[in-house]
């Protein structure tokens, strides 16, 4: 089996369309959507496009998917983020929200040349756990929950990397829509028989127009912070590590 891993799509239809065009040329057996698929400008349309690909697509849950389900039940926080989460949930169909509500938190796939690979969003034990390319080995080991995994693929922190800690090879494919990188372009990865971290340019002007037309709450903040001037890899990793260390206190 060969797998294309698409993480942190965040409702960006144009970036997804560009990546899927390249995915089709690579022709994987499975497209693994690694969580945080719909929250942001075009949630319904993003899920519709993925659904059109049929049974080749499988999903795991991200923290934003979980938060969208909670928001529809009336438990979103009273904040700009909560407003955006409720907005995205309300634009999805009942069937789409049922899909998000039932997603598994992990998936293990046997991949050509790699063996069993565990896919998760934040970490194997929690969908919002922070792991980065510079996280201490103690945190990575602890996130395995006492279970040995030779290969783990995670998202959530939006920076592509590969590293080995002890007997585990860790990979983050990056984000399709909000890549915290030093050059623009949607990020994703392919698995089998090796691992390739990939970058794909897409139509930023059309994406910005979509965000403005969609009525996304705080659209200009989203455009500026995530599309026009996203953090670079070092800045993002430093920020996420500060959050992780603060959560331990």
URZI-V959150 format. One line per field, one symbol per residue. psi: psi as a letter, one per 20 degrees, with the letter a starting at -180 (. if undefined). burial: # if it has 16 or more other ideal C-beta (glycine too) atoms within 10 Angstrom, else .. A space follows every 50 residues. Layout:
psi=???
burial=???
This chain:
psi=ppppooqlhlknggggggghghghhhmrhqoookrlhhobhmgghghggh hiibihpqqrprhhgghgghhhijkqqnrhghghgggggiiqrhhghhgh hjqqirpppoppihbpppprfgrhipijqoprijqqhhggghiikjppph ppprchijpprpqppcjppppoiaphhmpnriqrqqqaqqpoiapppqpo qrnhghggggghhhkpplghgggghhggmqqrggggggghhhgghhhi.
burial=.###################..#....#.##################.## ......################...#....#########.##...##.## ..#.###.#.#..#..########..#.#####.#...##..##....#. ###########...#..##############...########..#.#### .#....##.##..#.#..#..##..##..##.#..##..##..#.....
